[in-house]
Amino acid sequence: MSATQESGAGAVAGIAEFLEGLRLGLEAGLDPASAMARAAPALPEHLRDLSERLGEALEVLARRWRGEYREDEWGFDEDFAEAAYPFFELLYEHWFRVEAVGARNVPAHGRALVVANHAGSIFPFDAAMMTVALMKEHPLPRWPRFMLLDWAFELPFVSIAMRRVGAVPADPRNAEALLSRDELVMAFPEGSKGPRKSFAERYRLQRFGRGGFVEVALRTGSPIVPVAVVGAEEIYPKLGELRPLARAVGAPFIPVTPTFPWLGPLGLLPLPARWRIEFCRPLDLSGYTPADADDRALVLDVTERVRDRIQEKIYENLIARGSPFL
């Protein structure tokens, strides 16, 4: 066995010992932070600080879930989001190993509409990883709000958590209201068509609807920041669909992947594909007026410009990323 393999085996053994220690601590009645601290020595050294942060986050999440939270009209709770952040940061750094470039292209102040390709199956991992990228890489980070299809808000427990971390039903009125308050808003114009693509069609952008996001940007005077996300297409390689299950839960689709449903709930664990996210330079629409949102030719032209820019950058970043897993 090579030194690298021995190191990897030791890390896995340490994590397993940590999880067992955490279980015993919780069963003994310790609070999450104390149980984490007691089990942490079993972890590889570079993960010990992260375990302390996760323990503190669990404490905050527990308090929030008991009703001790403050939220806006869409359910966003900044304290809850900050408590959940270490979990997504763990995915960002150690599972997906995300490389993000161009974060400074996102305005540090004022309204802006961040528009990206959409993938990652039925879970919004792309929105989560873009959020972490902005929080880690931007010199003046702020929480973005991201648009999700209505069906996602009908899922018990999951919908509550998504609202608390910034998800908003994908409605132009919601986007306009948030932008009018100078918020940073994420939109995914492909809708469910993006993550619904088969693995053979990965990274080929679907239609961007009828340009609703451009109309919103024109009405609110918001710059559009195109974003290319590479990596989300490989975490759940879609081989087919479970249509009866999708109808039962009201989802647009439930994918069949190499691990789901064959491995049961474990099959929902995303594959550890490497990600690369590029935030492009903003498209400045300040020369237009809100009345231009009614100009269909203009709206469709800007829509295609944004789509072409994202598609171009997707291909560039696929080359820059290289192998998705190694």
C-alpha positions as CSV (number, residue, x, y, z in Angstrom):
1,M,0.0,0.0,0.0
2,S,1.4,3.4,-1.0
3,A,1.9,6.3,1.5
4,T,-1.1,8.1,-0.1
5,Q,-3.3,5.1,0.3
6,E,-2.2,4.6,3.9
7,S,-2.9,8.3,4.7
8,G,-6.4,8.0,3.1
9,A,-7.2,4.8,5.0
10,G,-6.1,6.5,8.2
11,A,-8.3,9.5,7.6
12,V,-11.3,7.2,6.9
13,A,-10.7,5.3,10.1
14,G,-10.3,8.5,12.1
15,I,-13.6,9.9,10.7
16,A,-15.4,6.6,11.5
17,E,-14.0,6.8,15.1
18,F,-15.1,10.4,15.4
19,L,-18.7,9.5,14.3
20,E,-18.9,6.7,16.8
21,G,-17.6,9.0,19.5
22,L,-20.1,11.6,18.5
23,R,-22.9,9.1,18.7
24,L,-21.9,8.0,22.2
25,G,-21.6,11.5,23.4
26,L,-25.1,12.4,22.2
27,E,-26.5,9.2,23.7
28,A,-24.9,10.2,27.0
29,G,-26.9,13.5,26.9
30,L,-24.1,15.9,25.8
31,D,-25.1,18.9,23.8
32,P,-23.9,18.8,20.1
33,A,-21.0,21.2,20.6
34,S,-19.6,19.2,23.7
35,A,-20.1,15.9,21.9
36,M,-18.2,17.2,18.9
37,A,-15.4,18.5,21.1
38,R,-15.0,15.2,22.9
39,A,-14.9,13.2,19.7
40,A,-12.7,15.6,17.7
41,P,-9.3,14.2,18.7
42,A,-10.0,11.1,16.5
43,L,-10.2,13.3,13.4
44,P,-7.3,14.2,11.1
45,E,-5.8,17.4,12.4
46,H,-6.9,19.5,9.4
47,L,-10.6,18.7,10.2
48,R,-10.6,19.4,13.9
49,D,-11.3,23.1,13.7
50,L,-14.1,22.4,11.3
51,S,-15.7,19.9,13.8
52,E,-15.7,22.7,16.5
53,R,-17.5,25.0,14.1
54,L,-20.0,22.3,13.1
55,G,-20.8,21.7,16.8
56,E,-21.4,25.4,17.4
57,A,-23.6,25.5,14.2
58,L,-25.6,22.5,15.5
59,E,-26.3,24.4,18.7
60,V,-27.6,27.4,16.8
61,L,-29.7,25.2,14.5
62,A,-31.3,23.4,17.4
63,R,-32.3,26.7,19.0
64,R,-33.7,28.0,15.7
65,W,-35.7,24.9,15.1
66,R,-37.3,25.3,18.5
67,G,-38.7,28.6,17.3
68,E,-36.0,31.1,18.4
69,Y,-35.5,32.8,15.0
70,R,-36.1,36.0,13.1
71,E,-37.2,35.8,9.5
72,D,-38.4,38.1,6.7
73,E,-41.6,37.7,4.7
74,W,-40.0,34.9,2.6
75,G,-38.7,33.0,5.6
76,F,-35.0,34.0,5.4
77,D,-33.2,34.0,8.7
78,E,-29.6,35.2,8.6
79,D,-28.7,33.6,11.9
80,F,-30.0,30.2,10.7
81,A,-28.1,30.7,7.4
82,E,-24.8,31.4,9.3
83,A,-25.4,28.3,11.5
84,A,-25.9,26.1,8.4
85,Y,-23.0,27.6,6.5
86,P,-20.3,25.3,7.9
87,F,-22.1,22.2,6.4
88,F,-22.1,23.7,3.0
89,E,-18.6,24.9,3.4
90,L,-17.6,21.3,4.2
91,L,-19.1,20.2,0.9
92,Y,-17.5,23.1,-0.9
93,E,-14.0,22.5,0.3
94,H,-13.7,18.8,0.9
95,W,-16.4,17.0,-1.1
96,F,-16.8,19.1,-4.3
97,R,-13.4,20.8,-4.0
98,V,-14.9,23.9,-5.7
99,E,-12.6,26.4,-7.5
100,A,-14.4,29.7,-7.9
101,V,-13.1,32.6,-10.1
102,G,-14.4,36.1,-10.8
103,A,-16.3,36.6,-7.5
104,R,-15.3,40.2,-7.5
105,N,-17.4,40.7,-10.6
106,V,-20.5,40.5,-8.4
107,P,-21.4,44.0,-7.2
108,A,-20.5,44.5,-3.5
109,H,-23.5,46.8,-2.9
110,G,-26.9,47.4,-4.5
111,R,-29.1,45.3,-6.6
112,A,-27.9,42.7,-9.0
113,L,-29.3,39.6,-10.8
114,V,-27.0,36.6,-10.9
115,V,-28.0,34.3,-13.7
116,A,-26.6,30.7,-14.0
117,N,-27.0,27.4,-15.7
118,H,-29.0,24.9,-13.6
119,A,-28.1,21.3,-12.6
120,G,-27.7,19.1,-9.6
121,S,-30.9,17.0,-9.9
122,I,-33.8,18.1,-7.6
123,F,-31.5,19.6,-4.8
124,P,-30.2,23.1,-5.3
125,F,-26.6,22.3,-4.8
126,D,-25.6,24.8,-7.5
127,A,-27.2,27.7,-5.6
128,A,-25.6,26.5,-2.3
129,M,-22.1,26.3,-3.8
130,M,-22.5,29.7,-5.5
131,T,-23.5,31.2,-2.2
132,V,-20.5,29.7,-0.4
133,A,-18.2,30.9,-3.3
134,L,-19.5,34.5,-2.8
135,M,-19.2,34.3,1.0
136,K,-15.6,32.9,0.8
137,E,-14.1,34.6,-2.2
138,H,-15.8,38.1,-2.3
139,P,-14.1,40.9,-0.4
140,L,-17.5,42.1,0.8
141,P,-19.6,39.0,1.1
142,R,-23.4,39.1,1.5
143,W,-26.2,36.6,1.5
144,P,-27.8,36.1,-2.0
145,R,-31.4,35.1,-2.4
146,F,-32.1,32.3,-4.9
147,M,-35.2,31.5,-6.9
148,L,-36.7,28.0,-6.7
149,L,-39.7,26.4,-8.3
150,D,-42.9,26.3,-6.2
151,W,-43.0,22.5,-5.8
152,A,-39.8,22.6,-3.7
153,F,-41.7,24.6,-1.0
154,E,-44.2,21.9,-0.6
155,L,-41.7,19.4,0.8
156,P,-42.0,19.0,4.6
157,F,-39.0,20.2,6.6
158,V,-36.9,20.7,3.5
159,S,-38.9,23.7,2.4
160,I,-38.5,25.3,5.9
161,A,-34.7,24.9,5.8
162,M,-34.5,26.2,2.2
163,R,-36.5,29.3,3.1
164,R,-34.4,30.0,6.1
165,V,-31.2,30.0,4.0
166,G,-32.5,32.3,1.3
167,A,-34.7,30.4,-1.1
168,V,-37.7,32.3,-2.6
169,P,-40.5,31.0,-4.9
170,A,-39.6,31.7,-8.5
171,D,-42.0,34.4,-9.3
172,P,-41.1,37.7,-11.1
173,R,-42.9,39.7,-8.4
174,N,-40.7,38.2,-5.7
175,A,-37.6,38.9,-7.7
176,E,-38.6,42.5,-8.4
177,A,-39.5,43.0,-4.7
178,L,-36.1,41.7,-3.6
179,L,-34.1,43.7,-6.2
180,S,-36.1,46.9,-5.3
181,R,-34.6,46.4,-1.8
182,D,-31.1,46.3,-3.3
183,E,-30.7,42.5,-2.7
184,L,-28.5,40.1,-4.6
185,V,-30.8,37.6,-6.4
186,M,-29.9,34.3,-8.1
187,A,-32.0,33.0,-11.0
188,F,-31.8,29.8,-13.1
189,P,-33.7,30.5,-16.4
190,E,-33.5,26.9,-17.5
191,G,-35.9,26.0,-14.7
192,S,-36.5,22.2,-14.3
193,K,-35.3,21.6,-17.8
194,G,-31.7,22.1,-16.7
195,P,-31.4,19.4,-14.0
196,R,-33.8,17.2,-16.0
197,K,-31.3,16.7,-18.8
198,S,-29.9,13.2,-19.3
199,F,-26.2,12.6,-18.6
200,A,-25.6,12.4,-22.3
201,E,-26.8,16.0,-22.7
202,R,-24.8,17.5,-19.8
203,Y,-23.6,21.1,-20.1
204,R,-25.8,21.8,-23.1
205,L,-27.9,24.7,-22.0
206,Q,-31.6,24.5,-22.5
207,R,-33.8,27.4,-23.5
208,F,-33.9,30.4,-21.1
209,G,-37.7,30.6,-21.2
210,R,-39.2,33.8,-22.6
211,G,-36.7,36.1,-21.0
212,G,-38.5,36.8,-17.8
213,F,-35.3,37.4,-15.9
214,V,-34.3,40.1,-18.4
215,E,-37.7,41.8,-18.0
216,V,-37.2,41.9,-14.2
217,A,-33.6,43.3,-14.6
218,L,-34.9,46.0,-17.0
219,R,-37.8,47.0,-14.7
220,T,-35.5,47.3,-11.7
221,G,-32.4,48.7,-13.4
222,S,-30.4,45.7,-12.2
223,P,-27.1,44.5,-13.8
224,I,-27.1,40.9,-14.9
225,V,-24.1,38.8,-13.8
226,P,-23.8,35.6,-15.9
227,V,-22.4,32.6,-14.1
228,A,-21.1,29.3,-15.5
229,V,-21.2,26.3,-13.1
230,V,-19.3,23.2,-13.9
231,G,-19.5,20.1,-11.7
232,A,-23.1,19.9,-10.8
233,E,-23.9,17.7,-13.9
234,E,-21.8,14.8,-12.5
235,I,-23.0,14.6,-8.9
236,Y,-26.2,12.8,-10.0
237,P,-25.7,11.3,-13.5
238,K,-29.2,11.1,-14.7
239,L,-30.0,7.8,-16.5
240,G,-33.8,7.9,-16.4
241,E,-36.8,9.0,-14.3
242,L,-39.1,7.5,-11.7
243,R,-42.3,9.0,-13.0
244,P,-44.7,7.4,-10.4
245,L,-42.6,8.6,-7.5
246,A,-42.4,12.1,-9.0
247,R,-46.2,12.3,-9.3
248,A,-46.6,11.0,-5.7
249,V,-44.4,13.8,-4.3
250,G,-45.4,16.5,-6.7
251,A,-41.9,16.9,-8.1
252,P,-41.2,17.7,-11.8
253,F,-39.1,14.6,-11.9
254,I,-37.2,12.1,-9.7
255,P,-34.0,10.8,-11.4
256,V,-32.6,7.3,-11.8
257,T,-28.8,7.5,-11.2
258,P,-26.0,5.0,-10.8
259,T,-26.7,5.0,-7.1
260,F,-30.4,5.8,-6.7
261,P,-32.8,4.1,-6.0
262,W,-30.4,1.0,-5.9
263,L,-28.7,2.1,-2.7
264,G,-31.8,3.5,-1.0
265,P,-31.4,6.7,0.9
266,L,-27.6,6.4,0.6
267,G,-28.1,6.8,-3.1
268,L,-29.1,10.4,-2.5
269,L,-25.5,11.3,-1.5
270,P,-24.0,13.3,-4.3
271,L,-20.9,12.0,-6.1
272,P,-17.8,13.9,-5.2
273,A,-17.3,15.6,-8.5
274,R,-14.9,18.6,-8.7
275,W,-16.6,21.9,-9.4
276,R,-15.5,25.1,-11.1
277,I,-17.6,28.3,-10.9
278,E,-16.9,31.4,-12.9
279,F,-18.7,34.7,-12.2
280,C,-18.5,36.8,-15.4
281,R,-18.5,40.5,-15.8
282,P,-21.9,42.1,-15.3
283,L,-24.0,43.1,-18.3
284,D,-24.8,46.7,-17.7
285,L,-28.5,47.6,-18.5
286,S,-28.4,51.1,-17.0
287,G,-28.8,52.7,-20.5
288,Y,-32.3,51.2,-20.7
289,T,-35.5,52.3,-19.0
290,P,-38.2,50.2,-17.3
291,A,-40.4,50.7,-20.3
292,D,-37.9,48.7,-22.4
293,A,-39.0,45.6,-20.6
294,D,-42.0,45.6,-22.9
295,D,-39.8,45.5,-26.0
296,R,-39.9,41.8,-26.9
297,A,-37.1,42.0,-29.5
298,L,-34.8,43.6,-27.0
299,V,-35.7,41.2,-24.2
300,L,-35.1,38.1,-26.4
301,D,-31.8,39.6,-27.7
302,V,-30.4,40.2,-24.2
303,T,-31.6,36.7,-23.2
304,E,-29.7,35.1,-26.0
305,R,-26.6,37.2,-25.2
306,V,-26.6,36.0,-21.6
307,R,-27.3,32.4,-22.6
308,D,-24.5,32.4,-25.2
309,R,-22.1,33.9,-22.7
310,I,-22.8,31.2,-20.1
311,Q,-22.6,28.4,-22.7
312,E,-19.2,29.8,-23.9
313,K,-17.9,29.9,-20.3
314,I,-19.2,26.5,-19.5
315,Y,-17.0,25.0,-22.3
316,E,-14.0,27.0,-21.2
317,N,-14.4,25.9,-17.6
318,L,-14.8,22.3,-18.5
319,I,-11.4,22.4,-20.1
320,A,-9.9,24.3,-17.2
321,R,-11.3,21.9,-14.6
322,G,-10.1,18.7,-16.3
323,S,-11.2,15.4,-14.9
324,P,-14.4,15.6,-12.9
325,F,-13.2,13.2,-10.1
326,L,-9.4,13.1,-10.1
